[in-house]
Amino acid sequence: MSGGITLFSNIRMVGVLSIAALIGVLIVGRLEHLGDDAYLNDTKLQTTLELVELRENIRKEIIDRILKLSELATIVSQNPSIDGDQLSARAKELIETTPDLISIGIAPDLVVTRVIPAEGNERAIGLDYRSNKQQYPMVKQAMETGKGLITGPVNLVQGGSGLILRQPVYIGEGADKAPWGIISVVLDYEKFLAKLGLPDIGQAYEILIHDVSAEGAPDQVLFGQKEILAAGPVLLTLDFPYGVWELAAVPVGGWPLHKPDHMSDRLLAFVLIGLALFLLWYIIRLADTRRIAEVRLSNAIDALDHGFIMFDPNDRLVLNNKKYLDIYNLNRDAIEPGASYEDLVLRGLKRGVFPTAVGREEEWLAEWNAKRGGDFDSEHFLSDGRVIKASDRTMPDGSIVGLRIDVSELKEAQLGAEAANKAKSDFMAVLSHELRTPLTVILGTARLSKQVDRLPKAKELTAAIDALPGDESETLKTQLSGVYDMISGMMEKLERSGEHLLFLVNEILDFAKIEASGLSLDIQSNDIGEIIQTAAGQMAPMVEQKGLELNVQPVSATLNLDAKRIQQVLMNLLGNAAKFTEKGSVSLIAEVVRDQIEIRIKDTGMGIPPDQVERVFEPFHQVDSSNKRGIGGTGLGLAISREIIEAHGGTLSATSVEGEGSVFMVVLPLNHSG
């Protein structure tokens, strides 16, 4: 059986490799053909670019000479009787500045009467164009149309070949306009071609330049051979005032059939095919190993004690384990590869898998989809009472893997802890209330007792003593005054201790409120300057009692805040600064910085160790130092103050240097909406 499987596998491998080899050869052939076409197109593009450069050079040189000829024609037309020496001087100047210009011929009434320079051109004098069968048709055409023309190459009577530019000349205006004759410029054909760079271009390309204008000489070839047109040349048209030329070019030897390195490319392609076949063989060999690995992975996922699920980038189910099916047993039949995530959730909602969604299915589904935009952790409360923690993570390709962990026991423990914490907060709140009620009575009684001499019974006793005779009355009144003073002193101490105890109870009550239900604020528009002045005024006696200097620099600004709460914070910070400062000063400085208020409470006290600065804002925390610990307090004031400031959208922070003092900074936004 094993041998049969191996034989089948080998036959299949040979078949796959053969098909792959055939496909590779076809691809190589196609790529080679595309490469040759691309190279041919690049060659034609390069030829076109060079031909464009040649065309622009020809245009520039031709127009330059046409302008010079037109200048002479204009001079003659405007002054037909111009002195011959003046005309000759101008013509010689043009010849000297144009190396390829051989001569300039002036032919009134189509008879050459002057050639400049005369030397070497004597044979041209007296030439009557009417009797020259080769040149007369073109000259006649120029005189009839009034347009200049170029003829060439032609054999010159003075020897050699050249290009002849002819410009007809007319005199007079309107109805009086009459032909005067013609002016010709003879260019040295070879020199002109060299000026254009044609000999250099001709080493790489076969060039044809011929006249295609209706006015030009039939089939006039100015350069090259017309056979080039049969080789599929690059064609460009050159328009200029004397006619239209067509430029054609093909590389010497014709257009290439292949890229220059096509053989090496072909060899490389076959090497790559060989490598691809080897890789294909290797991949087929690995396929069985991969199947075994997939089975092992599947078994490993099934062995997990938690539910596992995977979705592809299109939110289609790819893989899940048995534990996932056990967790969502009510929805088991819908959990199949290819099922969409939305279908799974919708079916689960219909079957009551998620009891928290009953009656609000659409809202619950919208909330769940909003959470699922990326990595997230959430909790499912199932209908059987279990609590499942869902953790989904997005992979780089967009796939999503998720774990479903049964956290029912942990959830129960968490709820128990939260209930205990709430019970603690409730107990603290109740206890604080129960303590504050008798404290209020005690403080009221102490304040009344400080003035015991004004009480009705005390007044009756005083009246009774006054009724006694003489010295006895004065003695008793002196003794009674001492008793009253003693009682007042005792009540003063009792009041201070009671107020301190009430302050501690109020801090505990505030903290209990914050922990139980959060901080409630009465937000109104208030002037922060007035709040600062009020807080500083109330704390001034405490600061001055210690012999400290109090510096206050308020700022006037209107903010939306709870005035009593902000005043509570400032008094707390000023009180702390005074308590921890033995000499020097306490400062409260406020200023507007951009879109916020910054309030700094600075002291010159003992300071806070660096590792304790941030911890002073923790509930019940006090700096662990003997000289600071003796000052007392609950350790809740700064924690409550930070809660109040943060509830206003601000921050409370501290900086300190041991031995030099501390700075507490309150930052409040100017535009807090509450």
C-alpha positions in Angstrom: 0.0 0.0 0.0 2.8 2.3 0.9 4.6 1.5 -2.4 1.4 2.3 -4.4 1.1 5.7 -2.7 4.7 6.4 -3.3 4.4 5.5 -7.0 1.2 7.6 -7.4 3.0 10.5 -5.7 6.0 10.1 -8.0 3.8 10.0 -11.1 1.9 13.1 -9.9 5.1 14.9 -9.3 6.5 14.1 -12.8 3.2 15.3 -14.3 3.2 18.5 -12.3 6.9 19.2 -13.1 6.3 18.6 -16.8 3.4 20.9 -17.0 5.3 23.5 -15.0 8.3 23.2 -17.4 6.1 23.6 -20.5 4.4 26.7 -18.9 7.8 28.1 -18.0 9.1 27.7 -21.6 5.9 29.4 -23.0 6.3 32.2 -20.5 10.0 32.7 -21.4 9.1 32.9 -25.1 6.4 35.4 -24.4 8.7 37.5 -22.2 11.5 37.4 -24.7 9.0 38.6 -27.4 7.8 41.4 -25.2 11.4 42.3 -24.3 12.3 42.5 -28.0 9.3 44.7 -28.7 10.2 46.9 -25.8 13.7 47.2 -27.1 12.5 48.0 -30.6 10.2 50.7 -29.2 13.0 52.2 -27.2 15.2 52.2 -30.3 12.5 54.0 -32.3 12.0 56.4 -29.4 15.7 57.2 -29.3 15.8 57.6 -33.1 12.8 59.9 -32.9 14.5 62.0 -30.3 17.7 62.4 -32.3 15.6 63.1 -35.5 13.7 65.8 -33.5 17.0 67.3 -32.6 18.1 67.2 -36.2 14.9 68.7 -37.4 15.2 71.7 -35.0 18.8 72.2 -36.1 17.7 72.2 -39.7 14.9 74.6 -39.0 17.2 77.0 -37.1 19.9 77.0 -39.9 17.4 77.3 -42.8 15.4 80.1 -41.2 18.7 81.9 -40.4 19.6 81.9 -44.1 16.1 82.7 -45.2 16.1 85.8 -43.0 19.4 86.9 -44.5 18.0 86.5 -48.0 14.8 88.2 -47.1 16.8 91.1 -45.7 18.5 91.6 -49.1 15.2 91.3 -50.9 13.6 93.9 -48.7 16.5 96.3 -49.3 16.1 95.9 -53.1 12.2 96.1 -53.0 12.3 99.3 -51.0 15.1 100.9 -53.1 15.4 99.3 -56.6 17.9 101.9 -57.7 20.2 101.3 -54.8 23.8 101.7 -55.6 25.6 98.5 -56.5 28.4 99.1 -54.1 26.1 99.5 -51.2 24.3 96.2 -52.0 27.6 94.4 -52.6 28.9 95.6 -49.2 25.9 94.2 -47.4 26.0 91.0 -49.4 29.7 90.5 -48.6 29.0 91.1 -44.9 26.5 88.2 -45.0 28.9 85.9 -46.8 31.6 86.6 -44.3 29.4 85.7 -41.3 28.0 82.6 -43.0 30.8 80.1 -43.9 28.6 77.8 -46.0 27.3 80.7 -48.1 29.1 80.6 -51.5 27.5 83.5 -53.3 24.6 85.8 -53.7 23.1 86.4 -57.2 21.0 89.3 -58.2 18.8 88.8 -61.2 16.6 91.7 -62.2 14.1 90.6 -64.9 15.4 87.0 -64.2 18.8 87.7 -65.7 21.8 87.4 -63.4 23.6 90.8 -63.6 25.7 90.6 -60.4 27.2 87.8 -58.3 28.8 88.5 -55.0 31.6 87.7 -54.8 32.4 88.1 -58.4 35.7 86.3 -58.3 35.2 82.6 -59.2 31.6 83.2 -60.2 32.2 84.9 -63.6 30.4 82.0 -65.4 27.2 82.8 -63.6 27.1 86.4 -64.9 24.5 86.8 -67.7 22.6 83.6 -66.8 19.0 84.0 -68.1 16.8 81.8 -66.0 14.2 81.6 -68.9 16.7 79.7 -71.0 17.8 77.3 -68.1 15.4 74.3 -68.5 16.5 72.9 -65.1 16.0 75.9 -63.0 13.4 78.0 -64.8 10.3 76.0 -63.7 11.1 76.6 -60.0 12.0 80.3 -60.6 8.8 80.8 -62.6 6.8 79.2 -59.8 8.5 81.5 -57.2 7.7 84.6 -59.3 4.1 83.6 -59.8 3.4 82.7 -56.1 5.5 85.3 -54.5 7.0 82.7 -52.2 10.6 81.8 -51.8 11.8 78.3 -52.5 14.8 76.0 -51.9 16.3 73.9 -54.7 19.0 71.3 -54.4 21.3 69.8 -54.5 22.0 71.2 -58.0 25.2 71.3 -60.0 26.5 74.8 -60.0 27.8 76.6 -63.2 30.8 77.6 -61.2 31.4 74.0 -60.2 30.4 71.8 -57.3 26.9 71.3 -55.9 24.8 73.5 -53.7 21.5 74.4 -52.3 19.9 77.5 -53.8 17.5 79.7 -51.9 15.5 82.0 -54.1 13.4 85.0 -53.0 11.3 86.9 -55.6 11.4 90.7 -55.4 8.5 93.0 -56.1 8.5 96.8 -56.2 5.6 99.1 -55.7 2.4 98.7 -53.6 -1.1 97.5 -54.3 -2.1 97.8 -57.9 1.3 99.2 -58.8 3.1 96.2 -57.4 5.2 94.6 -60.2 7.9 91.9 -60.3 11.4 93.2 -60.2 13.4 89.9 -60.4 14.8 87.4 -58.1 17.7 87.2 -55.6 19.4 83.8 -55.0 21.7 82.6 -52.2 23.9 79.6 -53.1 24.9 77.4 -50.1 27.8 74.9 -50.2 25.9 71.6 -50.0 28.7 69.7 -48.2 29.4 72.5 -45.7 25.7 73.0 -45.0 25.3 69.3 -44.3 28.3 69.4 -42.0 26.8 72.4 -40.2 23.6 70.4 -39.6 25.7 67.4 -38.2 24.3 65.0 -40.8 27.7 63.2 -41.4 27.9 62.4 -37.6 24.3 61.2 -37.5 24.8 59.2 -40.7 27.2 56.9 -38.9 24.4 55.5 -36.8 21.3 56.2 -39.0 20.3 56.2 -42.6 18.7 59.6 -43.2 16.3 60.8 -45.9 15.3 64.5 -46.3 12.9 65.3 -49.2 10.5 68.0 -50.1 6.8 67.0 -49.7 5.3 70.5 -50.2 2.9 71.1 -53.1 5.2 73.9 -54.3 8.4 71.9 -54.1 10.1 70.1 -57.0 8.5 66.7 -57.6 10.4 64.0 -55.6 13.1 66.5 -54.7 15.5 64.6 -52.4 17.8 66.9 -50.5 19.7 64.2 -48.7 19.7 60.4 -48.6 17.9 57.7 -50.5 14.2 57.2 -51.0 14.5 53.4 -50.4 14.6 54.2 -46.7 10.9 54.8 -46.8 10.3 51.0 -47.4 12.2 50.1 -44.2 9.5 51.5 -41.8 11.4 54.6 -40.8 10.7 57.1 -38.1 9.0 60.1 -39.9 9.0 63.7 -38.9 7.7 66.8 -40.8 9.6 70.1 -41.0 7.5 73.2 -41.8 9.3 76.4 -42.7 8.4 79.5 -44.8 9.8 78.0 -48.1 8.1 74.6 -48.0 7.6 71.4 -46.1 10.3 68.7 -45.8 9.9 65.2 -44.5 12.7 63.6 -42.4 13.0 59.8 -42.3 15.5 57.7 -40.4 16.3 54.0 -39.7 19.4 52.6 -37.9 22.2 51.5 -40.1 21.5 47.9 -40.9 17.8 48.2 -40.2 15.7 47.8 -37.1 16.9 45.2 -34.5 15.1 41.9 -34.3 16.2 41.1 -30.8 17.7 42.8 -27.8 21.5 42.9 -27.9 21.7 40.6 -24.8 18.7 38.3 -25.7 20.8 35.1 -25.6 22.1 35.8 -22.1 18.5 36.6 -21.0 17.3 33.4 -22.5 20.0 31.4 -20.7 19.1 33.2 -17.5 15.5 32.4 -18.0 16.1 28.7 -18.4 18.3 28.7 -15.3 15.4 30.3 -13.4 13.0 27.7 -14.8 15.3 25.1 -13.5 15.4 26.7 -10.1 11.6 27.1 -10.1 11.2 23.4 -11.0 13.5 22.5 -8.1 11.6 24.7 -5.7 8.3 23.2 -6.9 9.7 19.8 -6.3 10.8 20.9 -2.9 7.4 22.4 -2.1 5.6 19.2 -3.1 8.0 17.3 -0.8 7.1 19.7 2.0 3.3 19.4 1.4 3.0 16.1 3.3 5.1 17.6 6.2 2.8 20.5 6.3 -0.3 18.3 6.5 1.2 16.6 9.5 2.0 20.0 11.0 -1.6 21.2 10.5 -2.9 18.1 12.1 -0.6 18.6 15.1 -1.7 22.3 15.3 -5.4 21.3 15.2 -4.8 18.8 18.0 -2.9 21.4 20.0 -5.7 23.9 19.7 -8.3 21.3 20.6 -6.2 20.5 23.7 -6.5 24.1 25.0 -8.5 24.6 28.1 -10.0 27.8 26.6 -12.1 28.4 23.5 -10.2 29.3 20.4 -11.6 30.8 17.2 -10.1 32.4 14.0 -11.7 34.6 11.4 -10.1 35.6 8.0 -9.8 39.2 6.9 -13.4 39.0 5.5 -14.7 38.0 8.9 -15.3 34.4 7.8 -14.8 31.6 10.3 -11.6 29.6 9.6 -10.9 27.5 12.6 -12.2 26.8 16.1 -11.7 24.1 18.8 -14.0 21.8 20.7 -13.9 24.0 23.8 -15.3 26.9 21.9 -18.3 24.6 20.8 -18.8 23.6 24.5 -18.9 27.2 25.6 -21.4 28.3 23.0 -23.3 25.0 23.0 -26.7 26.6 22.2 -25.2 27.9 18.9 -23.1 24.8 18.1 -24.8 24.0 14.7 -24.1 27.5 13.3 -20.3 27.3 14.1 -18.9 26.0 10.9 -16.0 27.1 8.7 -17.1 29.8 6.3 -19.8 31.2 8.5 -19.6 34.9 8.9 -19.1 36.5 12.2 -22.3 38.5 11.9 -24.3 35.3 11.3 -22.9 33.7 14.4 -23.9 36.6 16.5 -27.3 37.0 15.0 -28.1 33.3 15.5 -26.8 33.5 19.1 -29.1 36.5 19.8 -32.1 34.7 18.4 -31.4 31.6 20.6 -30.9 33.6 23.7 -27.2 32.9 24.1 -26.6 36.4 25.4 -29.2 37.3 28.1 -28.0 40.9 28.5 -29.2 41.5 24.9 -32.8 40.3 25.4 -35.1 43.1 24.4 -32.4 45.4 23.0 -30.9 43.1 20.3 -30.1 45.8 17.7 -28.6 48.2 20.3 -26.5 45.3 21.7 -25.3 44.3 18.3 -24.3 47.9 17.4 -22.3 48.2 20.6 -20.6 44.8 20.0 -19.6 45.7 16.4 -18.3 49.1 17.5 -16.0 47.3 20.0 -14.8 44.9 17.5 -13.0 47.4 15.3 -9.6 46.2 16.5 -7.9 44.5 19.4 -10.3 44.4 22.4 -11.3 42.5 25.5 -14.9 42.1 26.6 -17.2 39.9 28.7 -20.1 37.7 27.7 -22.8 36.8 30.2 -24.3 33.6 28.9 -27.8 32.3 29.5 -26.5 29.4 31.7 -25.0 31.9 34.2 -21.4 31.6 33.0 -19.2 34.7 32.4 -16.8 34.4 29.4 -13.9 36.8 28.8 -13.5 37.4 25.1 -10.1 38.5 23.9 -9.7 39.2 20.1 -6.4 40.2 18.4 -5.9 41.4 14.9 -3.0 39.9 12.9 -1.0 41.8 10.2 -3.0 40.3 7.4 -6.3 41.4 8.9 -7.3 38.0 10.3 -8.6 37.9 13.9 -7.8 35.3 16.5 -9.8 35.1 19.7 -9.7 33.3 23.0 -12.8 32.6 25.1 -12.0 32.1 28.8 -14.5 31.0 31.4 -14.0 33.6 34.2 -17.2 32.8 36.1 -15.4 32.1 39.4 -13.2 35.1 39.0 -16.2 37.3 38.2 -18.0 36.1 41.3 -14.9 36.9 43.4 -14.7 40.3 41.7 -18.3 41.1 42.5 -17.8 40.0 46.1 -14.8 42.3 46.4 -16.7 45.2 44.9 -19.6 44.5 47.2 -17.2 44.5 50.2 -15.6 47.7 49.0 -19.1 49.3 48.7 -20.0 48.1 52.1 -16.8 49.6 53.4 -17.6 53.0 51.8 -21.2 52.9 53.0 -20.0 52.1 56.5 -17.5 55.0 56.4 -20.2 57.3 55.2 -22.7 56.2 57.9 -20.0 56.3 60.6 -19.0 59.8 59.5 -22.6 61.0 59.6 -23.1 59.4 63.1 -19.9 61.0 64.4 -20.7 64.4 63.0 -24.1 64.7 64.7 -22.9 64.4 68.3 -19.8 66.4 67.4 -22.1 69.3 66.3 -23.9 69.1 69.7 -20.6 69.0 71.6 -19.2 72.0 69.6 -22.4 73.9 70.2 -22.4 73.2 73.9 -18.6 74.1 74.2 -19.2 77.5 72.4 -22.1 78.2 74.8 -20.1 77.2 77.8 -17.2 79.5 76.8 -19.6 82.3 77.9 -20.9 80.6 81.0 -21.4 83.8 82.9 -24.1 84.8 80.5 -26.2 81.7 81.1 -29.5 82.2 83.1 -28.4 80.1 86.1 -25.0 81.9 86.2 -26.8 85.2 86.2 -29.0 84.0 89.1 -26.0 82.9 91.0 -24.3 86.3 90.4 -27.4 88.1 91.5 -27.5 86.0 94.7 -23.9 86.7 95.5 -24.5 90.4 94.9 -27.2 90.3 97.5 -24.7 89.1 100.2 -23.3 91.8 102.4 -19.9 93.6 101.9 -16.7 91.7 101.8 -18.3 88.3 101.6 -19.9 89.3 98.2 -16.7 90.5 96.7 -14.8 87.4 97.8 -17.3 85.1 96.3 -17.5 87.2 93.1 -13.7 86.9 92.7 -13.8 83.2 93.2 -16.8 82.8 90.8 -14.9 84.8 88.1 -12.0 82.4 88.4 -14.3 79.4 88.0 -15.9 81.1 84.9 -12.4 81.7 83.4 -11.4 78.1 84.1 -14.6 76.7 82.5 -14.0 79.1 79.4 -10.5 77.9 79.0 -11.6 74.2 79.2 -14.3 74.9 76.7 -11.8 76.7 74.3 -9.6 73.6 74.3 -12.7 71.4 73.8 -13.9 73.5 70.9 -10.5 73.4 69.1 -10.3 69.6 69.6 -13.9 69.2 68.4 -13.3 71.4 65.3 -10.2 69.4 64.5 -12.2 66.1 64.9 -15.0 67.5 62.8 -12.5 68.5 60.1 -11.2 64.9 60.1 -14.7 63.5 60.0 -15.6 65.8 57.0 -12.5 64.7 55.1 -13.5 61.0 55.7 -17.1 61.8 54.6 -15.9 63.6 51.4 -13.7 60.7 50.6 -16.5 58.2 51.2 -18.8 60.2 48.9 -16.1 60.2 46.2 -15.5 56.4 46.4 -19.2 55.6 46.6 -20.8 57.8 43.9 -18.2 60.2 42.6 -17.9 63.9 43.3 -20.9 66.1 42.7 -20.2 69.8 41.8 -22.3 72.9 41.7 -20.9 74.5 38.6 -21.5 78.3 38.2 -19.8 81.3 36.8 -17.4 82.7 39.4 -14.5 85.1 39.7 -11.4 83.1 40.6 -9.9 86.3 42.2 -12.7 86.5 44.8 -12.3 82.8 45.6 -8.6 83.2 46.1 -9.0 86.3 48.4 -11.7 84.5 50.5 -9.5 81.4 51.0 -6.5 83.5 51.8 -8.5 85.6 54.2 -9.7 82.6 56.2 -6.3 81.0 56.4 -4.4 84.3 57.2 -4.9 83.9 61.0 -3.4 80.4 61.0 -0.4 81.5 58.9 0.2 84.7 60.9 -0.1 82.8 64.2 3.0 80.8 63.3 4.9 84.1 62.5 4.9 83.4 58.7 4.6 86.0 56.0 1.5 85.4 53.7 1.9 86.7 50.1 -1.2 86.7 47.9 -1.2 87.7 44.2 -4.7 87.0 42.8 -5.8 87.3 39.2 -9.3 88.3 38.0 -10.9 85.9 35.6 -14.3 84.4 35.3 -14.5 80.6 35.2 -17.2 77.9 35.4 -16.6 76.1 38.7 -17.8 75.1 42.1 -16.6 78.0 44.2 -16.9 76.2 47.6 -14.9 73.2 46.3 -12.1 75.3 44.8 -12.0 77.4 48.0 -11.8 74.1 50.0 -8.8 73.0 47.8 -7.0 76.4 48.3 -7.6 76.4 52.0 -6.3 72.8 52.2 -3.1 73.7 50.3 -2.5 76.9 52.3 -3.1 75.0 55.6 -0.7 72.3 54.6 1.9 74.9 53.6 1.6 76.6 57.0 1.6 73.4 59.0 4.9 72.2 57.3 6.7 75.6 57.5 8.4 76.9 60.6 9.9 80.1 59.3 9.8 82.1 56.1 6.7 82.6 54.0 3.7 81.1 52.3 2.8 82.4 48.9 -0.3 82.1 46.7 0.4 83.4 43.2 -2.2 83.2 40.3 -1.7 84.0 36.6 -3.4 83.5 33.3 -1.2 81.3 30.9 -2.7 81.0 27.4 -6.1 79.4 27.9 -5.8 78.3 31.6 -5.3 79.6 35.1 -2.2 78.6 37.0 -2.3 78.9 40.9 1.0 78.2 42.8 1.0 77.6 46.6 4.6 77.9 47.6 6.2 77.5 51.1 9.7 77.7 52.6 9.2 74.6 54.7 11.0 71.3 55.2 10.1 69.9 51.7 9.2 66.4 50.6 11.6 63.6 49.7 11.7 63.0 45.8 10.3 59.5 46.1 7.4 60.8 48.1 6.3 63.7 46.0 3.7 61.9 43.9 2.6 59.6 46.8 1.3 62.5 48.9 -1.8 62.5 46.7 -2.6 58.9 47.6 -5.5 58.4 50.1 -4.3 58.0 53.7 -0.7 58.5 52.8 1.5 60.6 55.0 5.2 61.3 54.5 7.1 58.8 56.7 9.2 61.2 58.7 9.0 61.8 62.5 9.0 65.5 62.4 6.2 65.5 59.8 4.2 62.6 61.2 3.7 64.5 64.4 1.7 67.2 62.5 -1.2 64.7 62.2 -4.1 64.5 59.7 -6.0 61.8 57.9 -3.8 61.9 54.8 -7.0 62.4 52.7 -6.8 66.2 52.0 -4.5 66.1 49.0 -6.3 63.1 47.5 -9.7 64.9 47.8 -8.2 68.1 46.4 -6.8 66.3 43.4 -10.2 64.7 42.8 -11.9 68.1 43.0 -9.4 69.8 40.5 -9.6 66.9 38.0 -13.4 67.0 38.2 -13.1 70.6 36.9 -10.9 69.4 34.0 -7.7 70.6 35.6 -4.6 69.2 37.3 -3.0 69.3 40.7 0.8 68.6 40.9 3.7 69.1 43.3 7.4 69.8 43.2 9.7 70.0 46.2 13.3 70.3 47.4 14.0 69.0 50.8 15.1 71.7 53.2 14.0 74.5 50.8 10.2 74.0 50.5 7.4 72.8 48.2 5.3 74.2 45.3 1.8 72.8 44.7 0.3 74.0 41.4 -3.4 74.1 40.5 -4.2 74.4 36.7 -7.8 75.2 35.7 -9.0 75.6 32.1 -10.7 78.9 31.3 -13.3 77.3 29.1 -14.4 74.4 31.3 -18.1 73.6 30.5 -18.7 71.6 33.6 
